[in-house]
Amino acid sequence: MARILGVVLPDQKELFIALTRIYGIGITTAEKIIQYWSLNKVVPVSKLSEKERKQFEETKRKRVYSLTAEEIASLSQSILKLQSSRDESSSERILRERLLLEGDLRKKVGDDITNLKEIASYVGLRHRRNLPVHGQRTKTNSRTRKGPRKTVANKKIEGKK
């Protein structure tokens, strides 16, 4: 079993499908990553070499705060050069930009929802009340969000028969 970013990828699956197990990577992003590394996307994960696995790991692990001052200076120069050239492919651009994956992405989504609740926006209020957020109807549907029905028993009225 291959481990990339702490996620165990299934050995029998094709590479581009297995990469979608990582939270934050869909099929399109997985294909762009594979294209960037010039790999065959239909190769099973079990056929990847240790070097190729480490390439994926290094791509995602390198963050700005772990770089030295010289690396930051050279990185900023190379980014300025790349921004000035318009012939770069989208796969190179997506890997140069910081992709939020796994814990970082989960934390950002949670922080965004908390922020919406704090500023009392409409979406934040819907989150706070556990109601659907994206405009769905609530009269008959939305049982997943609201939970099971809470039935109220009919009280018998003493005077009527």
Secondary structure, DSSP 8 states (H G I E B T S, - for coil): -EEETTEEE-TTSBHHHHGGGSTT--HHHHHHHHHHTT--TTSBGGG--HHHHHHHHHHHH--GGGS-HHHHHHHHHHHHHHHH-S---HHHHHHHS----HHHHHHHHHHHHHHHHHTT-HHHHHHHTT--SSS---SS--HHHH-S---------TT--
